């Protein structure tokens, strides 16, 4: 099976980065309006309750599939599923942020989304370094 293709979730992509910030700081940002705009799209506002819907100003709709305060948010995003997750860095000096998307249409979309998530990760890191 090609890299990124799974039996159950189709094509998927994930990126991660260890940030030099405590988990509560990273969580507060990625779950804030500014953070949500970076990874879900402008205008996204989430109710931290499974089954609630959202809509971005660009017209993308989705539903909260899981919201575990301080650890993970999982939502549908159009026809895909996107997840943001935090874990303590292995060395204890920061937080690893993971962005994951599944149910992508093709290997080409996977590569486009890899570049997208790398840009998102860089923007999150930049925003956090200013706080």
MODELLER restraints for C-alpha pairs under 7 A, 6 or more apart:
rsr = mdl.restraints
at = mdl.atoms
rsr.add(forms.Gaussian(group=physical.xy_distance, feature=features.Distance(at['CA:4:A'], at['CA:11:A']), mean=5.40, stdev=0.5))
rsr.add(forms.Gaussian(group=physical.xy_distance, feature=features.Distance(at['CA:4:A'], at['CA:12:A']), mean=5.27, stdev=0.5))
rsr.add(forms.Gaussian(group=physical.xy_distance, feature=features.Distance(at['CA:4:A'], at['CA:13:A']), mean=6.31, stdev=0.5))
rsr.add(forms.Gaussian(group=physical.xy_distance, feature=features.Distance(at['CA:5:A'], at['CA:11:A']), mean=4.39, stdev=0.5))
rsr.add(forms.Gaussian(group=physical.xy_distance, feature=features.Distance(at['CA:5:A'], at['CA:12:A']), mean=6.39, stdev=0.5))
rsr.add(forms.Gaussian(group=physical.xy_distance, feature=features.Distance(at['CA:9:A'], at['CA:102:A']), mean=5.79, stdev=0.5))
rsr.add(forms.Gaussian(group=physical.xy_distance, feature=features.Distance(at['CA:9:A'], at['CA:103:A']), mean=5.24, stdev=0.5))
rsr.add(forms.Gaussian(group=physical.xy_distance, feature=features.Distance(at['CA:10:A'], at['CA:102:A']), mean=6.68, stdev=0.5))
rsr.add(forms.Gaussian(group=physical.xy_distance, feature=features.Distance(at['CA:10:A'], at['CA:103:A']), mean=4.99, stdev=0.5))
rsr.add(forms.Gaussian(group=physical.xy_distance, feature=features.Distance(at['CA:10:A'], at['CA:104:A']), mean=6.47, stdev=0.5))
rsr.add(forms.Gaussian(group=physical.xy_distance, feature=features.Distance(at['CA:11:A'], at['CA:102:A']), mean=5.99, stdev=0.5))
rsr.add(forms.Gaussian(group=physical.xy_distance, feature=features.Distance(at['CA:11:A'], at['CA:103:A']), mean=5.56, stdev=0.5))
rsr.add(forms.Gaussian(group=physical.xy_distance, feature=features.Distance(at['CA:11:A'], at['CA:104:A']), mean=4.85, stdev=0.5))
rsr.add(forms.Gaussian(group=physical.xy_distance, feature=features.Distance(at['CA:11:A'], at['CA:105:A']), mean=6.55, stdev=0.5))
rsr.add(forms.Gaussian(group=physical.xy_distance, feature=features.Distance(at['CA:11:A'], at['CA:106:A']), mean=6.17, stdev=0.5))
rsr.add(forms.Gaussian(group=physical.xy_distance, feature=features.Distance(at['CA:11:A'], at['CA:107:A']), mean=6.65, stdev=0.5))
rsr.add(forms.Gaussian(group=physical.xy_distance, feature=features.Distance(at['CA:11:A'], at['CA:110:A']), mean=6.54, stdev=0.5))
rsr.add(forms.Gaussian(group=physical.xy_distance, feature=features.Distance(at['CA:12:A'], at['CA:101:A']), mean=5.53, stdev=0.5))
rsr.add(forms.Gaussian(group=physical.xy_distance, feature=features.Distance(at['CA:12:A'], at['CA:102:A']), mean=4.12, stdev=0.5))
rsr.add(forms.Gaussian(group=physical.xy_distance, feature=features.Distance(at['CA:12:A'], at['CA:103:A']), mean=6.21, stdev=0.5))
rsr.add(forms.Gaussian(group=physical.xy_distance, feature=features.Distance(at['CA:12:A'], at['CA:104:A']), mean=5.94, stdev=0.5))
rsr.add(forms.Gaussian(group=physical.xy_distance, feature=features.Distance(at['CA:12:A'], at['CA:110:A']), mean=6.31, stdev=0.5))
rsr.add(forms.Gaussian(group=physical.xy_distance, feature=features.Distance(at['CA:13:A'], at['CA:100:A']), mean=5.75, stdev=0.5))
rsr.add(forms.Gaussian(group=physical.xy_distance, feature=features.Distance(at['CA:13:A'], at['CA:101:A']), mean=5.45, stdev=0.5))
rsr.add(forms.Gaussian(group=physical.xy_distance, feature=features.Distance(at['CA:13:A'], at['CA:102:A']), mean=6.55, stdev=0.5))
rsr.add(forms.Gaussian(group=physical.xy_distance, feature=features.Distance(at['CA:13:A'], at['CA:110:A']), mean=6.04, stdev=0.5))
rsr.add(forms.Gaussian(group=physical.xy_distance, feature=features.Distance(at['CA:13:A'], at['CA:114:A']), mean=6.21, stdev=0.5))
rsr.add(forms.Gaussian(group=physical.xy_distance, feature=features.Distance(at['CA:14:A'], at['CA:98:A']), mean=6.95, stdev=0.5))
rsr.add(forms.Gaussian(group=physical.xy_distance, feature=features.Distance(at['CA:14:A'], at['CA:99:A']), mean=5.54, stdev=0.5))
rsr.add(forms.Gaussian(group=physical.xy_distance, feature=features.Distance(at['CA:14:A'], at['CA:100:A']), mean=4.14, stdev=0.5))
rsr.add(forms.Gaussian(group=physical.xy_distance, feature=features.Distance(at['CA:14:A'], at['CA:101:A']), mean=6.35, stdev=0.5))
rsr.add(forms.Gaussian(group=physical.xy_distance, feature=features.Distance(at['CA:15:A'], at['CA:98:A']), mean=5.78, stdev=0.5))
rsr.add(forms.Gaussian(group=physical.xy_distance, feature=features.Distance(at['CA:15:A'], at['CA:99:A']), mean=5.40, stdev=0.5))
rsr.add(forms.Gaussian(group=physical.xy_distance, feature=features.Distance(at['CA:15:A'], at['CA:100:A']), mean=6.52, stdev=0.5))
rsr.add(forms.Gaussian(group=physical.xy_distance, feature=features.Distance(at['CA:15:A'], at['CA:117:A']), mean=6.60, stdev=0.5))
rsr.add(forms.Gaussian(group=physical.xy_distance, feature=features.Distance(at['CA:15:A'], at['CA:118:A']), mean=6.74, stdev=0.5))
rsr.add(forms.Gaussian(group=physical.xy_distance, feature=features.Distance(at['CA:16:A'], at['CA:96:A']), mean=6.64, stdev=0.5))
rsr.add(forms.Gaussian(group=physical.xy_distance, feature=features.Distance(at['CA:16:A'], at['CA:97:A']), mean=5.47, stdev=0.5))
rsr.add(forms.Gaussian(group=physical.xy_distance, feature=features.Distance(at['CA:16:A'], at['CA:98:A']), mean=4.25, stdev=0.5))
rsr.add(forms.Gaussian(group=physical.xy_distance, feature=features.Distance(at['CA:16:A'], at['CA:99:A']), mean=6.26, stdev=0.5))
rsr.add(forms.Gaussian(group=physical.xy_distance, feature=features.Distance(at['CA:17:A'], at['CA:96:A']), mean=5.48, stdev=0.5))
rsr.add(forms.Gaussian(group=physical.xy_distance, feature=features.Distance(at['CA:17:A'], at['CA:97:A']), mean=5.46, stdev=0.5))
rsr.add(forms.Gaussian(group=physical.xy_distance, feature=features.Distance(at['CA:17:A'], at['CA:98:A']), mean=6.70, stdev=0.5))
rsr.add(forms.Gaussian(group=physical.xy_distance, feature=features.Distance(at['CA:18:A'], at['CA:89:A']), mean=6.43, stdev=0.5))
rsr.add(forms.Gaussian(group=physical.xy_distance, feature=features.Distance(at['CA:18:A'], at['CA:94:A']), mean=6.54, stdev=0.5))
rsr.add(forms.Gaussian(group=physical.xy_distance, feature=features.Distance(at['CA:18:A'], at['CA:95:A']), mean=5.47, stdev=0.5))
rsr.add(forms.Gaussian(group=physical.xy_distance, feature=features.Distance(at['CA:18:A'], at['CA:96:A']), mean=4.05, stdev=0.5))
rsr.add(forms.Gaussian(group=physical.xy_distance, feature=features.Distance(at['CA:18:A'], at['CA:97:A']), mean=6.19, stdev=0.5))
rsr.add(forms.Gaussian(group=physical.xy_distance, feature=features.Distance(at['CA:19:A'], at['CA:94:A']), mean=5.53, stdev=0.5))
rsr.add(forms.Gaussian(group=physical.xy_distance, feature=features.Distance(at['CA:19:A'], at['CA:95:A']), mean=5.32, stdev=0.5))
rsr.add(forms.Gaussian(group=physical.xy_distance, feature=features.Distance(at['CA:19:A'], at['CA:96:A']), mean=6.06, stdev=0.5))
rsr.add(forms.Gaussian(group=physical.xy_distance, feature=features.Distance(at['CA:19:A'], at['CA:125:A']), mean=6.88, stdev=0.5))
rsr.add(forms.Gaussian(group=physical.xy_distance, feature=features.Distance(at['CA:20:A'], at['CA:93:A']), mean=6.41, stdev=0.5))
rsr.add(forms.Gaussian(group=physical.xy_distance, feature=features.Distance(at['CA:20:A'], at['CA:94:A']), mean=4.38, stdev=0.5))
rsr.add(forms.Gaussian(group=physical.xy_distance, feature=features.Distance(at['CA:20:A'], at['CA:95:A']), mean=6.57, stdev=0.5))
rsr.add(forms.Gaussian(group=physical.xy_distance, feature=features.Distance(at['CA:21:A'], at['CA:94:A']), mean=4.78, stdev=0.5))
rsr.add(forms.Gaussian(group=physical.xy_distance, feature=features.Distance(at['CA:21:A'], at['CA:95:A']), mean=6.04, stdev=0.5))
rsr.add(forms.Gaussian(group=physical.xy_distance, feature=features.Distance(at['CA:22:A'], at['CA:94:A']), mean=5.33, stdev=0.5))
rsr.add(forms.Gaussian(group=physical.xy_distance, feature=features.Distance(at['CA:22:A'], at['CA:95:A']), mean=5.93, stdev=0.5))
rsr.add(forms.Gaussian(group=physical.xy_distance, feature=features.Distance(at['CA:23:A'], at['CA:86:A']), mean=6.94, stdev=0.5))
rsr.add(forms.Gaussian(group=physical.xy_distance, feature=features.Distance(at['CA:23:A'], at['CA:88:A']), mean=6.97, stdev=0.5))
rsr.add(forms.Gaussian(group=physical.xy_distance, feature=features.Distance(at['CA:23:A'], at['CA:95:A']), mean=5.45, stdev=0.5))
rsr.add(forms.Gaussian(group=physical.xy_distance, feature=features.Distance(at['CA:24:A'], at['CA:70:A']), mean=6.61, stdev=0.5))
rsr.add(forms.Gaussian(group=physical.xy_distance, feature=features.Distance(at['CA:27:A'], at['CA:70:A']), mean=5.64, stdev=0.5))
rsr.add(forms.Gaussian(group=physical.xy_distance, feature=features.Distance(at['CA:29:A'], at['CA:35:A']), mean=5.28, stdev=0.5))
rsr.add(forms.Gaussian(group=physical.xy_distance, feature=features.Distance(at['CA:30:A'], at['CA:36:A']), mean=5.86, stdev=0.5))
rsr.add(forms.Gaussian(group=physical.xy_distance, feature=features.Distance(at['CA:33:A'], at['CA:45:A']), mean=6.58, stdev=0.5))
rsr.add(forms.Gaussian(group=physical.xy_distance, feature=features.Distance(at['CA:36:A'], at['CA:44:A']), mean=6.08, stdev=0.5))
rsr.add(forms.Gaussian(group=physical.xy_distance, feature=features.Distance(at['CA:37:A'], at['CA:43:A']), mean=6.27, stdev=0.5))
rsr.add(forms.Gaussian(group=physical.xy_distance, feature=features.Distance(at['CA:37:A'], at['CA:44:A']), mean=5.98, stdev=0.5))
rsr.add(forms.Gaussian(group=physical.xy_distance, feature=features.Distance(at['CA:38:A'], at['CA:120:A']), mean=6.24, stdev=0.5))
rsr.add(forms.Gaussian(group=physical.xy_distance, feature=features.Distance(at['CA:39:A'], at['CA:120:A']), mean=6.34, stdev=0.5))
rsr.add(forms.Gaussian(group=physical.xy_distance, feature=features.Distance(at['CA:41:A'], at['CA:56:A']), mean=5.75, stdev=0.5))
rsr.add(forms.Gaussian(group=physical.xy_distance, feature=features.Distance(at['CA:42:A'], at['CA:56:A']), mean=5.65, stdev=0.5))
rsr.add(forms.Gaussian(group=physical.xy_distance, feature=features.Distance(at['CA:42:A'], at['CA:57:A']), mean=5.73, stdev=0.5))
rsr.add(forms.Gaussian(group=physical.xy_distance, feature=features.Distance(at['CA:43:A'], at['CA:56:A']), mean=4.72, stdev=0.5))
rsr.add(forms.Gaussian(group=physical.xy_distance, feature=features.Distance(at['CA:43:A'], at['CA:57:A']), mean=5.04, stdev=0.5))
rsr.add(forms.Gaussian(group=physical.xy_distance, feature=features.Distance(at['CA:44:A'], at['CA:54:A']), mean=6.37, stdev=0.5))
rsr.add(forms.Gaussian(group=physical.xy_distance, feature=features.Distance(at['CA:44:A'], at['CA:55:A']), mean=5.86, stdev=0.5))
rsr.add(forms.Gaussian(group=physical.xy_distance, feature=features.Distance(at['CA:44:A'], at['CA:56:A']), mean=4.64, stdev=0.5))
rsr.add(forms.Gaussian(group=physical.xy_distance, feature=features.Distance(at['CA:45:A'], at['CA:54:A']), mean=6.30, stdev=0.5))
rsr.add(forms.Gaussian(group=physical.xy_distance, feature=features.Distance(at['CA:46:A'], at['CA:54:A']), mean=6.20, stdev=0.5))
rsr.add(forms.Gaussian(group=physical.xy_distance, feature=features.Distance(at['CA:48:A'], at['CA:67:A']), mean=5.56, stdev=0.5))
rsr.add(forms.Gaussian(group=physical.xy_distance, feature=features.Distance(at['CA:49:A'], at['CA:64:A']), mean=6.68, stdev=0.5))
rsr.add(forms.Gaussian(group=physical.xy_distance, feature=features.Distance(at['CA:49:A'], at['CA:67:A']), mean=6.38, stdev=0.5))
rsr.add(forms.Gaussian(group=physical.xy_distance, feature=features.Distance(at['CA:50:A'], at['CA:64:A']), mean=5.05, stdev=0.5))
rsr.add(forms.Gaussian(group=physical.xy_distance, feature=features.Distance(at['CA:50:A'], at['CA:65:A']), mean=5.11, stdev=0.5))
rsr.add(forms.Gaussian(group=physical.xy_distance, feature=features.Distance(at['CA:50:A'], at['CA:66:A']), mean=5.42, stdev=0.5))
rsr.add(forms.Gaussian(group=physical.xy_distance, feature=features.Distance(at['CA:50:A'], at['CA:67:A']), mean=6.73, stdev=0.5))
rsr.add(forms.Gaussian(group=physical.xy_distance, feature=features.Distance(at['CA:51:A'], at['CA:63:A']), mean=5.81, stdev=0.5))
rsr.add(forms.Gaussian(group=physical.xy_distance, feature=features.Distance(at['CA:51:A'], at['CA:64:A']), mean=5.31, stdev=0.5))
rsr.add(forms.Gaussian(group=physical.xy_distance, feature=features.Distance(at['CA:51:A'], at['CA:65:A']), mean=6.13, stdev=0.5))
rsr.add(forms.Gaussian(group=physical.xy_distance, feature=features.Distance(at['CA:52:A'], at['CA:63:A']), mean=5.53, stdev=0.5))
rsr.add(forms.Gaussian(group=physical.xy_distance, feature=features.Distance(at['CA:52:A'], at['CA:64:A']), mean=5.49, stdev=0.5))
rsr.add(forms.Gaussian(group=physical.xy_distance, feature=features.Distance(at['CA:53:A'], at['CA:62:A']), mean=5.64, stdev=0.5))
rsr.add(forms.Gaussian(group=physical.xy_distance, feature=features.Distance(at['CA:53:A'], at['CA:63:A']), mean=4.21, stdev=0.5))
rsr.add(forms.Gaussian(group=physical.xy_distance, feature=features.Distance(at['CA:53:A'], at['CA:64:A']), mean=6.26, stdev=0.5))
rsr.add(forms.Gaussian(group=physical.xy_distance, feature=features.Distance(at['CA:54:A'], at['CA:61:A']), mean=5.75, stdev=0.5))
rsr.add(forms.Gaussian(group=physical.xy_distance, feature=features.Distance(at['CA:54:A'], at['CA:62:A']), mean=5.50, stdev=0.5))
rsr.add(forms.Gaussian(group=physical.xy_distance, feature=features.Distance(at['CA:54:A'], at['CA:63:A']), mean=6.13, stdev=0.5))
rsr.add(forms.Gaussian(group=physical.xy_distance, feature=features.Distance(at['CA:55:A'], at['CA:61:A']), mean=4.40, stdev=0.5))
rsr.add(forms.Gaussian(group=physical.xy_distance, feature=features.Distance(at['CA:55:A'], at['CA:62:A']), mean=6.53, stdev=0.5))
rsr.add(forms.Gaussian(group=physical.xy_distance, feature=features.Distance(at['CA:60:A'], at['CA:77:A']), mean=6.75, stdev=0.5))
rsr.add(forms.Gaussian(group=physical.xy_distance, feature=features.Distance(at['CA:60:A'], at['CA:78:A']), mean=5.87, stdev=0.5))
rsr.add(forms.Gaussian(group=physical.xy_distance, feature=features.Distance(at['CA:61:A'], at['CA:77:A']), mean=6.14, stdev=0.5))
rsr.add(forms.Gaussian(group=physical.xy_distance, feature=features.Distance(at['CA:61:A'], at['CA:78:A']), mean=5.64, stdev=0.5))
rsr.add(forms.Gaussian(group=physical.xy_distance, feature=features.Distance(at['CA:62:A'], at['CA:75:A']), mean=6.49, stdev=0.5))
rsr.add(forms.Gaussian(group=physical.xy_distance, feature=features.Distance(at['CA:62:A'], at['CA:76:A']), mean=4.76, stdev=0.5))
rsr.add(forms.Gaussian(group=physical.xy_distance, feature=features.Distance(at['CA:62:A'], at['CA:77:A']), mean=4.78, stdev=0.5))
rsr.add(forms.Gaussian(group=physical.xy_distance, feature=features.Distance(at['CA:62:A'], at['CA:78:A']), mean=5.86, stdev=0.5))
rsr.add(forms.Gaussian(group=physical.xy_distance, feature=features.Distance(at['CA:63:A'], at['CA:75:A']), mean=5.46, stdev=0.5))
rsr.add(forms.Gaussian(group=physical.xy_distance, feature=features.Distance(at['CA:63:A'], at['CA:76:A']), mean=5.27, stdev=0.5))
rsr.add(forms.Gaussian(group=physical.xy_distance, feature=features.Distance(at['CA:64:A'], at['CA:74:A']), mean=6.22, stdev=0.5))
rsr.add(forms.Gaussian(group=physical.xy_distance, feature=features.Distance(at['CA:64:A'], at['CA:75:A']), mean=4.41, stdev=0.5))
rsr.add(forms.Gaussian(group=physical.xy_distance, feature=features.Distance(at['CA:64:A'], at['CA:76:A']), mean=6.62, stdev=0.5))
rsr.add(forms.Gaussian(group=physical.xy_distance, feature=features.Distance(at['CA:65:A'], at['CA:74:A']), mean=5.34, stdev=0.5))
rsr.add(forms.Gaussian(group=physical.xy_distance, feature=features.Distance(at['CA:65:A'], at['CA:75:A']), mean=5.02, stdev=0.5))
rsr.add(forms.Gaussian(group=physical.xy_distance, feature=features.Distance(at['CA:65:A'], at['CA:76:A']), mean=6.96, stdev=0.5))
rsr.add(forms.Gaussian(group=physical.xy_distance, feature=features.Distance(at['CA:66:A'], at['CA:73:A']), mean=5.68, stdev=0.5))
rsr.add(forms.Gaussian(group=physical.xy_distance, feature=features.Distance(at['CA:66:A'], at['CA:74:A']), mean=4.88, stdev=0.5))
rsr.add(forms.Gaussian(group=physical.xy_distance, feature=features.Distance(at['CA:66:A'], at['CA:75:A']), mean=6.79, stdev=0.5))
rsr.add(forms.Gaussian(group=physical.xy_distance, feature=features.Distance(at['CA:67:A'], at['CA:73:A']), mean=4.56, stdev=0.5))
rsr.add(forms.Gaussian(group=physical.xy_distance, feature=features.Distance(at['CA:67:A'], at['CA:74:A']), mean=6.36, stdev=0.5))
rsr.add(forms.Gaussian(group=physical.xy_distance, feature=features.Distance(at['CA:71:A'], at['CA:85:A']), mean=5.59, stdev=0.5))
rsr.add(forms.Gaussian(group=physical.xy_distance, feature=features.Distance(at['CA:71:A'], at['CA:86:A']), mean=5.11, stdev=0.5))
rsr.add(forms.Gaussian(group=physical.xy_distance, feature=features.Distance(at['CA:72:A'], at['CA:84:A']), mean=5.63, stdev=0.5))
rsr.add(forms.Gaussian(group=physical.xy_distance, feature=features.Distance(at['CA:72:A'], at['CA:85:A']), mean=4.26, stdev=0.5))
rsr.add(forms.Gaussian(group=physical.xy_distance, feature=features.Distance(at['CA:72:A'], at['CA:86:A']), mean=6.39, stdev=0.5))
rsr.add(forms.Gaussian(group=physical.xy_distance, feature=features.Distance(at['CA:73:A'], at['CA:83:A']), mean=5.61, stdev=0.5))
rsr.add(forms.Gaussian(group=physical.xy_distance, feature=features.Distance(at['CA:73:A'], at['CA:84:A']), mean=5.39, stdev=0.5))
rsr.add(forms.Gaussian(group=physical.xy_distance, feature=features.Distance(at['CA:73:A'], at['CA:85:A']), mean=6.55, stdev=0.5))
rsr.add(forms.Gaussian(group=physical.xy_distance, feature=features.Distance(at['CA:74:A'], at['CA:82:A']), mean=5.82, stdev=0.5))
rsr.add(forms.Gaussian(group=physical.xy_distance, feature=features.Distance(at['CA:74:A'], at['CA:83:A']), mean=4.28, stdev=0.5))
rsr.add(forms.Gaussian(group=physical.xy_distance, feature=features.Distance(at['CA:74:A'], at['CA:84:A']), mean=6.59, stdev=0.5))
rsr.add(forms.Gaussian(group=physical.xy_distance, feature=features.Distance(at['CA:75:A'], at['CA:81:A']), mean=5.69, stdev=0.5))
rsr.add(forms.Gaussian(group=physical.xy_distance, feature=features.Distance(at['CA:75:A'], at['CA:82:A']), mean=5.47, stdev=0.5))
rsr.add(forms.Gaussian(group=physical.xy_distance, feature=features.Distance(at['CA:75:A'], at['CA:83:A']), mean=6.38, stdev=0.5))
rsr.add(forms.Gaussian(group=physical.xy_distance, feature=features.Distance(at['CA:76:A'], at['CA:82:A']), mean=6.07, stdev=0.5))
rsr.add(forms.Gaussian(group=physical.xy_distance, feature=features.Distance(at['CA:80:A'], at['CA:101:A']), mean=6.80, stdev=0.5))
rsr.add(forms.Gaussian(group=physical.xy_distance, feature=features.Distance(at['CA:80:A'], at['CA:102:A']), mean=5.78, stdev=0.5))
rsr.add(forms.Gaussian(group=physical.xy_distance, feature=features.Distance(at['CA:80:A'], at['CA:103:A']), mean=4.95, stdev=0.5))
rsr.add(forms.Gaussian(group=physical.xy_distance, feature=features.Distance(at['CA:80:A'], at['CA:104:A']), mean=6.16, stdev=0.5))
rsr.add(forms.Gaussian(group=physical.xy_distance, feature=features.Distance(at['CA:81:A'], at['CA:101:A']), mean=5.54, stdev=0.5))
rsr.add(forms.Gaussian(group=physical.xy_distance, feature=features.Distance(at['CA:81:A'], at['CA:102:A']), mean=5.35, stdev=0.5))
rsr.add(forms.Gaussian(group=physical.xy_distance, feature=features.Distance(at['CA:81:A'], at['CA:103:A']), mean=6.54, stdev=0.5))
rsr.add(forms.Gaussian(group=physical.xy_distance, feature=features.Distance(at['CA:82:A'], at['CA:100:A']), mean=5.65, stdev=0.5))
rsr.add(forms.Gaussian(group=physical.xy_distance, feature=features.Distance(at['CA:82:A'], at['CA:101:A']), mean=4.42, stdev=0.5))
rsr.add(forms.Gaussian(group=physical.xy_distance, feature=features.Distance(at['CA:82:A'], at['CA:102:A']), mean=6.68, stdev=0.5))
rsr.add(forms.Gaussian(group=physical.xy_distance, feature=features.Distance(at['CA:83:A'], at['CA:99:A']), mean=5.80, stdev=0.5))
rsr.add(forms.Gaussian(group=physical.xy_distance, feature=features.Distance(at['CA:83:A'], at['CA:100:A']), mean=5.13, stdev=0.5))
rsr.add(forms.Gaussian(group=physical.xy_distance, feature=features.Distance(at['CA:83:A'], at['CA:101:A']), mean=6.40, stdev=0.5))
rsr.add(forms.Gaussian(group=physical.xy_distance, feature=features.Distance(at['CA:84:A'], at['CA:98:A']), mean=5.63, stdev=0.5))
rsr.add(forms.Gaussian(group=physical.xy_distance, feature=features.Distance(at['CA:84:A'], at['CA:99:A']), mean=4.70, stdev=0.5))
rsr.add(forms.Gaussian(group=physical.xy_distance, feature=features.Distance(at['CA:84:A'], at['CA:100:A']), mean=6.52, stdev=0.5))
rsr.add(forms.Gaussian(group=physical.xy_distance, feature=features.Distance(at['CA:85:A'], at['CA:97:A']), mean=5.89, stdev=0.5))
rsr.add(forms.Gaussian(group=physical.xy_distance, feature=features.Distance(at['CA:85:A'], at['CA:98:A']), mean=5.14, stdev=0.5))
rsr.add(forms.Gaussian(group=physical.xy_distance, feature=features.Distance(at['CA:85:A'], at['CA:99:A']), mean=6.67, stdev=0.5))
rsr.add(forms.Gaussian(group=physical.xy_distance, feature=features.Distance(at['CA:86:A'], at['CA:95:A']), mean=6.52, stdev=0.5))
rsr.add(forms.Gaussian(group=physical.xy_distance, feature=features.Distance(at['CA:86:A'], at['CA:96:A']), mean=5.66, stdev=0.5))
rsr.add(forms.Gaussian(group=physical.xy_distance, feature=features.Distance(at['CA:86:A'], at['CA:97:A']), mean=4.82, stdev=0.5))
rsr.add(forms.Gaussian(group=physical.xy_distance, feature=features.Distance(at['CA:86:A'], at['CA:98:A']), mean=6.37, stdev=0.5))
rsr.add(forms.Gaussian(group=physical.xy_distance, feature=features.Distance(at['CA:87:A'], at['CA:95:A']), mean=5.77, stdev=0.5))
rsr.add(forms.Gaussian(group=physical.xy_distance, feature=features.Distance(at['CA:87:A'], at['CA:96:A']), mean=5.29, stdev=0.5))
rsr.add(forms.Gaussian(group=physical.xy_distance, feature=features.Distance(at['CA:87:A'], at['CA:97:A']), mean=6.84, stdev=0.5))
rsr.add(forms.Gaussian(group=physical.xy_distance, feature=features.Distance(at['CA:88:A'], at['CA:94:A']), mean=6.38, stdev=0.5))
rsr.add(forms.Gaussian(group=physical.xy_distance, feature=features.Distance(at['CA:88:A'], at['CA:95:A']), mean=4.69, stdev=0.5))
rsr.add(forms.Gaussian(group=physical.xy_distance, feature=features.Distance(at['CA:88:A'], at['CA:96:A']), mean=6.03, stdev=0.5))
rsr.add(forms.Gaussian(group=physical.xy_distance, feature=features.Distance(at['CA:89:A'], at['CA:95:A']), mean=4.77, stdev=0.5))
rsr.add(forms.Gaussian(group=physical.xy_distance, feature=features.Distance(at['CA:89:A'], at['CA:96:A']), mean=5.28, stdev=0.5))
rsr.add(forms.Gaussian(group=physical.xy_distance, feature=features.Distance(at['CA:99:A'], at['CA:117:A']), mean=6.99, stdev=0.5))
rsr.add(forms.Gaussian(group=physical.xy_distance, feature=features.Distance(at['CA:104:A'], at['CA:110:A']), mean=6.38, stdev=0.5))
